[in-house]
Amino acid sequence: MIFHNGLSMISLDSYLHIIGIGLLALLTIVLALIDAGKTKRVIFRLFLTALGFMLAHFFTHLLPNTIAEFIYSSHQEYQSVKPFGTHRS
């Protein structure tokens, strides 16, 4: 989508990527600064949870196209046929 001034609008998906990467960076910094055992375990679990959500989100982008390409490439009836010798008048 494009604003009326010609600049492109960032999608909600892009905002989620930015927030997720920022959250992972913040948790990494906090993990490096904390020495307490119990608090460090809690922050580490939050980090793993955020990383898990980011990976799941990544695979929801990747897998549908991969599965569709496999299905359509393995069945002849879905492949496009290019006719030879046809001329448009």
Secondary structure, 3 states (H helix, E strand, C coil): CECCCCCECCCHHHHHHHHHHHHHHHHHHHHHHCCCHHHHHHHHHHHHHHHHHHHHHHHHHHHHHHHHHHHHHHCHHHCCCCCCCCCCC
